[in-house]
Amino acid sequence: MKIKVTPSAIAPIVRGLMLSRASFSCMVKTRPESFACPGERTNESADGPIDRRPEERAEEHIRLVLDGILPQSEIEDAELAQALQHSLTQPQAQAIRRQLRIGDVCLDIMGAAGASIALLDLVPLEPLDRRYQMMVQSPGDASLLSSASRASVVRGKIALVTGGAQGFGAEIARGLAHSGAVVWIADINLPAAQSFAQTLSSETGTPSAFAIDIDVSSEASVQRAFEIIALTTGGLDLVISNAGILKAGSLLTQPVQEFRLVNEVNYVGFFNIAQHAARLLRLQWLGAPDWFTDIIQINSKSGLQGSNKNSAYAGSKFGSIGLVQSFALELVEYRIKVNAICPGNFFDGPLWSDPQRGLFVQYLNSGKVPGARTIEDVRAFYESKVPMGRGCYGPDVLKAIYYLVEQVYETGQALPVTGGQVMLN
């Protein structure tokens, strides 16, 4: 693919090189001095604790020279990756690894005739789980047969959770942060995302969360968000496409505008996230061709079986599983795994329990539950449908995420987490 030689294109490749050549997971922060072009700059909507005072910056300074390459020029992304790989010597990679064990590294990327291309801060993350690295490099190793804490597979990784400020998204983001991941909380409600990011950093005692505003139904919003991510952390390891909405209604009466809105957010929104995530992850893969990354869509049990008087939502989720399978086939050559998780009902989350717009209220008003006169009647009706007698919770979904990340031999799947309510056949 043709790309412009900019900091946002270089940072993901550099992060991949750190994974493959220095065997270290780090954030790659583009310094403001890098922006010779006014069209590419950081944005105050990316809230997080990575910015540091000058006296706290790394003393280690390493320069890479890309012969024959000029800033803002257009070249093949593979050619840019090859130039970066050739410019990073083994002694430099070893020096970076040593320094990252104790602090940051400043990486100065220079082009032809001494032109400055990017000035990057490499910020070390938690050490990667050695067992996960073995699963990638030696999947048949007998030592992997013993059980391990799956939560450790996300330690030292960078994750994005859309719709991450509430509901399942917030539960997922909290679990990832407490498991040692750096988490981008992407939400259309930026103040809520900012507040939650501060809460997570306080809970974990580490700079573990960033907030960014995103409207998944807007391609421009999604593109801007991924540019900020590339400039702030360099890349991603795990993308959780969780943002979604539900508008219940009968086929006989539901306005087509509601049908379109649900599909714009749930179906087109997933396409937007997957497309821009895949572009970023592919750049990172060019620097780390043995490294697996994950795109996981939080789907629904309604993506596995029809849902009465809920056709807009069910249709968007069925369609998304088709996208998951198609994306998985296309992206596997870049070691990007694409899977879906199909949870049961999260009765205690805002999707169900919001007193004005929650599903309990919607289903009561639409007459979806025969004979129901109160919200309690609606809840009891749905709980009775689950063989395990309860709704789905955040930890149930997190365990499925850890499984899909850990299982490097799994792509294109839709994993039900429904308490037995929906079974594959």
C-alpha positions as CSV (number, residue, x, y, z in Angstrom):
1,M,0.0,0.0,0.0
2,K,1.2,3.5,-0.8
3,I,1.5,5.8,2.3
4,K,3.0,9.1,3.2
5,V,6.2,9.2,5.2
6,T,4.8,10.8,8.4
7,P,5.2,10.2,12.1
8,S,1.8,8.4,12.2
9,A,2.9,5.9,9.6
10,I,6.4,5.4,11.1
11,A,5.3,5.0,14.8
12,P,3.4,1.6,14.3
13,I,6.2,0.1,12.3
14,V,8.7,1.2,15.0
15,R,6.5,-0.3,17.7
16,G,6.5,-3.6,15.7
17,L,10.3,-3.4,15.5
18,M,10.6,-3.0,19.2
19,L,8.5,-6.2,19.7
20,S,10.5,-8.2,17.1
21,R,14.0,-6.8,17.4
22,A,14.2,-5.6,21.0
23,S,11.7,-8.1,22.4
24,F,10.0,-5.3,24.3
25,S,6.5,-3.9,24.4
26,C,6.4,-0.1,24.6
27,M,4.3,2.9,23.7
28,V,5.7,5.0,20.9
29,K,4.9,8.7,21.6
30,T,5.5,11.2,18.8
31,R,7.0,14.4,20.2
32,P,5.4,17.8,19.1
33,E,8.7,18.7,17.5
34,S,8.0,16.0,14.8
35,F,5.2,18.0,13.2
36,A,6.8,19.9,10.4
37,C,3.5,19.4,8.5
38,P,0.4,21.3,9.9
39,G,-1.9,18.5,8.7
40,E,-0.6,16.1,11.3
41,R,-0.5,17.0,14.9
42,T,-1.6,15.7,18.3
43,N,-5.1,16.5,19.6
44,E,-6.1,17.5,23.1
45,S,-9.0,14.9,22.9
46,A,-6.4,12.2,23.5
47,D,-6.4,12.3,27.3
48,G,-3.8,10.3,29.1
49,P,-0.8,10.5,31.4
50,I,2.0,9.8,28.8
51,D,3.2,13.4,28.3
52,R,6.2,14.1,30.5
53,R,8.2,17.1,31.6
54,P,11.5,17.6,29.8
55,E,13.6,16.6,32.8
56,E,11.8,13.3,32.9
57,R,12.5,12.4,29.3
58,A,15.0,9.6,28.5
59,E,18.7,10.3,28.4
60,E,19.2,7.5,25.9
61,H,19.1,9.0,22.4
62,I,19.3,6.8,19.3
63,R,19.3,8.0,15.7
64,L,18.1,6.0,12.7
65,V,18.8,7.3,9.2
66,L,16.6,6.2,6.3
67,D,18.7,6.7,3.2
68,G,16.9,8.1,0.2
69,I,13.6,8.7,2.0
70,L,12.2,12.2,2.5
71,P,9.4,13.3,4.9
72,Q,5.9,13.5,3.3
73,S,7.0,11.5,0.3
74,E,4.8,8.7,-0.9
75,I,6.2,5.2,-0.9
76,E,5.1,1.6,-0.4
77,D,4.6,0.8,3.3
78,A,6.7,-2.4,2.9
79,E,9.6,-0.2,1.5
80,L,9.3,2.1,4.5
81,A,9.3,-0.9,6.9
82,Q,12.4,-2.4,5.2
83,A,14.3,0.9,5.4
84,L,13.5,1.1,9.2
85,Q,14.6,-2.5,9.7
86,H,17.9,-2.0,7.8
87,S,18.6,1.2,9.7
88,L,18.2,-0.4,13.2
89,T,21.4,-2.3,13.9
90,Q,21.6,-5.2,16.3
91,P,23.8,-3.2,18.8
92,Q,21.2,-0.4,18.7
93,A,18.3,-2.9,19.3
94,Q,20.2,-4.4,22.3
95,A,20.9,-0.9,23.7
96,I,17.2,0.0,23.4
97,R,16.3,-3.2,25.2
98,R,18.7,-2.5,28.0
99,Q,17.5,1.1,28.4
100,L,13.8,0.2,28.3
101,R,14.3,-2.0,31.4
102,I,15.0,1.2,33.4
103,G,13.4,4.0,31.5
104,D,12.5,5.7,28.2
105,V,14.4,5.9,24.9
106,C,14.3,8.8,22.5
107,L,14.4,7.6,18.8
108,D,15.3,10.2,16.2
109,I,14.3,9.2,12.7
110,M,16.2,11.1,10.0
111,G,15.7,10.9,6.2
112,A,17.8,11.9,3.2
113,A,20.0,15.0,3.4
114,G,19.5,15.1,7.2
115,A,15.8,15.8,7.0
116,S,14.0,15.1,10.2
117,I,11.1,12.7,9.8
118,A,10.0,11.8,13.4
119,L,11.2,12.2,17.0
120,L,9.7,9.4,19.1
121,D,9.7,8.6,22.8
122,L,9.7,4.8,23.5
123,V,7.9,4.3,26.8
124,P,8.2,0.8,28.3
125,L,5.2,-1.2,29.3
126,E,4.7,-4.2,31.6
127,P,6.8,-7.3,30.6
128,L,5.0,-9.5,28.1
129,D,3.8,-12.9,29.3
130,R,6.6,-15.3,28.4
131,R,4.1,-18.1,27.9
132,Y,2.2,-16.1,25.3
133,Q,5.4,-15.5,23.4
134,M,6.0,-19.3,23.5
135,M,2.6,-19.9,22.1
136,V,3.5,-17.8,19.1
137,Q,7.0,-19.1,18.6
138,S,6.7,-22.7,19.7
139,P,3.0,-23.7,19.7
140,G,3.7,-27.4,20.2
141,D,5.9,-27.0,23.3
142,A,4.9,-29.5,26.0
143,S,5.4,-26.9,28.8
144,L,2.3,-25.1,27.5
145,L,0.0,-27.9,28.4
146,S,-0.2,-26.8,32.1
147,S,-2.9,-24.2,32.9
148,A,-2.0,-20.5,33.3
149,S,-3.9,-17.4,34.3
150,R,-5.3,-16.2,31.1
151,A,-5.5,-12.6,32.2
152,S,-1.7,-12.4,31.9
153,V,-1.9,-12.7,28.1
154,V,-2.9,-9.0,27.9
155,R,-0.1,-7.7,30.2
156,G,2.1,-5.2,28.5
157,K,-0.3,-4.8,25.6
158,I,-2.1,-1.8,24.2
159,A,-5.9,-2.2,23.8
160,L,-8.7,-0.1,22.4
161,V,-12.3,-0.5,23.7
162,T,-15.0,1.4,21.8
163,G,-18.1,2.3,23.8
164,G,-15.7,1.9,26.7
165,A,-17.2,4.5,29.2
166,Q,-20.2,2.4,30.3
167,G,-21.8,-1.0,30.2
168,F,-19.9,-4.0,28.9
169,G,-17.3,-1.7,27.5
170,A,-16.4,-0.2,30.9
171,E,-16.3,-3.7,32.4
172,I,-13.9,-4.8,29.7
173,A,-11.7,-1.8,30.0
174,R,-11.4,-2.1,33.7
175,G,-10.5,-5.8,33.5
176,L,-7.8,-5.1,30.9
177,A,-6.3,-2.3,32.8
178,H,-6.2,-4.3,36.0
179,S,-4.5,-7.1,34.0
180,G,-1.6,-4.9,33.0
181,A,-2.7,-3.6,29.7
182,V,-2.7,0.1,28.6
183,V,-6.3,0.9,27.5
184,W,-7.8,3.4,25.2
185,I,-11.3,4.3,26.3
186,A,-13.0,5.4,23.1
187,D,-16.6,6.8,23.5
188,I,-18.9,9.3,21.9
189,N,-19.3,10.7,25.5
190,L,-15.8,12.2,26.0
191,P,-16.4,13.6,29.5
192,A,-17.4,10.1,30.7
193,A,-14.4,8.5,29.0
194,Q,-12.1,11.1,30.5
195,S,-13.5,10.5,34.0
196,F,-13.3,6.8,33.7
197,A,-9.7,6.9,32.4
198,Q,-8.7,8.9,35.4
199,T,-10.5,6.4,37.7
200,L,-8.7,3.4,36.1
201,S,-5.3,5.1,36.4
202,S,-6.1,5.8,40.1
203,E,-7.3,2.2,40.7
204,T,-4.2,0.6,39.1
205,G,-1.7,3.1,40.4
206,T,-0.2,3.3,36.9
207,P,-0.7,5.4,33.8
208,S,-2.9,2.7,32.3
209,A,-5.7,4.6,30.5
210,F,-6.3,7.2,27.8
211,A,-9.6,8.7,26.7
212,I,-10.6,9.6,23.2
213,D,-13.9,10.7,21.6
214,I,-15.2,8.6,18.7
215,D,-18.4,8.2,16.8
216,V,-18.0,4.8,15.2
217,S,-20.7,5.6,12.6
218,S,-18.5,8.5,11.2
219,E,-15.6,7.5,9.1
220,A,-13.9,10.9,9.7
221,S,-14.2,10.5,13.5
222,V,-12.8,7.0,13.4
223,Q,-9.9,8.0,11.1
224,R,-9.0,10.9,13.3
225,A,-9.1,8.7,16.4
226,F,-6.7,6.1,14.9
227,E,-4.3,8.9,13.8
228,I,-4.2,10.1,17.4
229,I,-3.6,6.6,18.7
230,A,-0.7,6.1,16.2
231,L,0.9,9.4,17.3
232,T,0.4,8.7,21.0
233,T,1.1,5.0,21.7
234,G,2.4,4.0,18.3
235,G,0.1,1.0,17.8
236,L,-2.3,-1.5,19.3
237,D,-2.4,-5.2,20.1
238,L,-6.0,-5.6,20.8
239,V,-9.1,-3.8,19.4
240,I,-12.4,-4.4,21.1
241,S,-15.3,-3.2,18.9
242,N,-18.0,-2.9,21.5
243,A,-19.9,0.3,20.7
244,G,-23.5,-0.4,19.7
245,I,-27.1,0.6,20.1
246,L,-30.5,-1.1,20.1
247,K,-33.9,0.1,19.0
248,A,-36.6,-2.5,19.6
249,G,-39.7,-2.4,17.5
250,S,-42.2,-4.4,15.4
251,L,-41.5,-4.8,11.7
252,L,-45.1,-3.5,11.2
253,T,-44.4,-0.2,12.9
254,Q,-40.7,0.6,13.3
255,P,-39.6,3.7,11.4
256,V,-37.0,3.0,8.7
257,Q,-34.9,5.8,10.2
258,E,-34.5,3.7,13.4
259,F,-33.5,0.7,11.3
260,R,-30.9,2.7,9.5
261,L,-29.5,4.2,12.7
262,V,-29.0,0.8,14.4
263,N,-27.2,-0.5,11.3
264,E,-25.1,2.6,10.9
265,V,-23.8,2.2,14.4
266,N,-23.6,-1.6,14.8
267,Y,-22.8,-2.8,11.3
268,V,-21.2,0.2,9.4
269,G,-19.5,1.2,12.7
270,F,-17.8,-2.2,13.0
271,F,-16.6,-1.9,9.4
272,N,-15.2,1.6,10.1
273,I,-13.3,0.4,13.2
274,A,-12.1,-2.8,11.6
275,Q,-10.8,-1.0,8.5
276,H,-8.8,1.6,10.3
277,A,-7.6,-0.8,12.9
278,A,-6.4,-3.2,10.2
279,R,-4.5,-0.5,8.5
280,L,-2.7,0.4,11.8
281,L,-2.1,-3.2,12.7
282,R,-0.7,-4.0,9.3
283,L,1.9,-1.3,9.6
284,Q,2.9,-2.7,13.0
285,W,3.0,-6.2,11.5
286,L,5.5,-4.9,8.9
287,G,7.9,-4.3,11.9
288,A,6.9,-7.5,13.7
289,P,5.9,-10.2,11.2
290,D,5.7,-12.9,13.8
291,W,3.4,-10.9,16.2
292,F,-0.3,-11.7,16.4
293,T,-2.9,-9.0,17.0
294,D,-6.6,-9.2,17.6
295,I,-9.8,-7.5,16.5
296,I,-12.7,-8.7,18.6
297,Q,-16.3,-7.6,18.0
298,I,-18.6,-7.7,21.0
299,N,-21.6,-9.1,19.1
300,S,-24.7,-10.7,20.8
301,K,-26.7,-13.8,21.2
302,S,-29.0,-12.0,18.8
303,G,-26.3,-12.5,16.2
304,L,-26.7,-16.3,16.5
305,Q,-30.5,-16.5,16.5
306,G,-33.4,-14.2,15.6
307,S,-35.0,-11.8,18.1
308,N,-38.7,-11.1,18.1
309,K,-39.6,-7.5,17.5
310,N,-35.9,-6.7,17.5
311,S,-35.0,-7.2,13.8
312,A,-32.9,-4.1,13.3
313,Y,-30.5,-5.1,16.1
314,A,-30.5,-8.8,15.2
315,G,-29.9,-8.1,11.6
316,S,-27.0,-5.8,12.3
317,K,-25.4,-8.5,14.5
318,F,-26.0,-11.3,12.0
319,G,-24.4,-9.2,9.4
320,S,-21.4,-8.4,11.6
321,I,-20.6,-12.1,12.0
322,G,-20.4,-12.2,8.2
323,L,-17.9,-9.3,8.4
324,V,-15.9,-11.1,11.1
325,Q,-15.6,-14.2,9.0
326,S,-14.7,-12.2,5.8
327,F,-12.2,-10.0,7.6
328,A,-10.6,-13.0,9.3
329,L,-9.9,-14.6,5.9
330,E,-8.4,-11.4,4.5
331,L,-6.3,-10.3,7.4
332,V,-4.8,-13.7,8.5
333,E,-1.8,-13.1,6.2
334,Y,-0.9,-10.1,8.5
335,R,-1.4,-12.2,11.6
336,I,-4.5,-10.2,12.6
337,K,-7.0,-12.5,14.1
338,V,-10.7,-11.4,13.9
339,N,-13.3,-13.0,16.1
340,A,-16.6,-12.2,17.8
341,I,-18.0,-12.8,21.2
342,C,-21.8,-13.2,21.5
343,P,-22.8,-12.4,25.1
344,G,-26.1,-13.1,26.7
345,N,-28.0,-10.3,28.3
346,F,-26.2,-7.9,30.6
347,F,-29.3,-7.0,32.7
348,D,-27.5,-4.7,35.1
349,G,-25.9,-2.6,32.4
350,P,-27.4,0.7,31.0
351,L,-28.5,-1.0,27.8
352,W,-31.1,-2.9,29.8
353,S,-31.5,-0.9,33.0
354,D,-31.6,2.7,31.9
355,P,-34.9,4.1,33.3
356,Q,-35.7,6.1,30.2
357,R,-34.2,4.2,27.2
358,G,-33.2,0.8,28.5
359,L,-34.5,-2.4,27.0
360,F,-36.6,-3.3,30.0
361,V,-38.6,-0.1,29.3
362,Q,-38.5,-0.6,25.5
363,Y,-39.7,-4.2,25.7
364,L,-42.4,-3.3,28.2
365,N,-43.7,-0.5,26.0
366,S,-43.5,-2.5,22.8
367,G,-45.4,-5.4,24.2
368,K,-42.6,-7.8,23.4
369,V,-43.2,-9.8,26.6
370,P,-46.8,-11.1,26.7
371,G,-48.6,-10.2,29.9
372,A,-45.8,-8.1,31.4
373,R,-47.0,-5.1,33.4
374,T,-43.8,-4.0,35.1
375,I,-40.1,-3.9,34.4
376,E,-39.7,-6.6,37.0
377,D,-42.0,-8.8,34.9
378,V,-39.8,-8.3,31.9
379,R,-36.6,-9.1,33.8
380,A,-38.1,-12.2,35.3
381,F,-39.2,-13.4,31.8
382,Y,-35.7,-13.0,30.4
383,E,-33.9,-14.5,33.3
384,S,-36.2,-17.6,33.1
385,K,-34.9,-18.2,29.5
386,V,-31.3,-18.7,30.7
387,P,-30.5,-22.3,31.8
388,M,-27.9,-21.0,34.3
389,G,-30.5,-18.7,35.7
390,R,-28.8,-15.3,35.4
391,G,-27.7,-12.6,33.0
392,C,-24.2,-12.2,31.6
393,Y,-21.6,-10.1,33.5
394,G,-18.3,-8.4,32.5
395,P,-16.0,-11.1,33.9
396,D,-17.8,-13.6,31.7
397,V,-16.9,-11.6,28.6
398,L,-13.4,-10.9,29.8
399,K,-12.6,-14.6,30.1
400,A,-13.7,-15.0,26.5
401,I,-11.5,-12.2,25.4
402,Y,-8.5,-13.7,27.2
403,Y,-9.2,-17.0,25.6
404,L,-9.4,-15.5,22.1
405,V,-6.1,-13.6,22.6
406,E,-4.3,-16.6,24.1
407,Q,-5.6,-19.0,21.4
408,V,-3.4,-18.0,18.4
409,Y,-5.0,-20.9,16.4
410,E,-8.5,-19.3,16.3
411,T,-9.9,-16.8,13.9
412,G,-13.3,-16.1,12.2
413,Q,-15.3,-17.5,15.1
414,A,-18.4,-16.3,17.0
415,L,-18.0,-17.5,20.6
416,P,-21.3,-17.7,22.6
417,V,-21.2,-16.6,26.2
418,T,-24.9,-17.0,27.1
419,G,-25.2,-19.3,30.1
420,G,-26.5,-22.0,27.8
421,Q,-29.3,-19.9,26.3
422,V,-27.9,-20.1,22.8
423,M,-25.9,-23.2,21.8
424,L,-23.9,-23.8,18.5
425,N,-25.1,-26.5,16.3
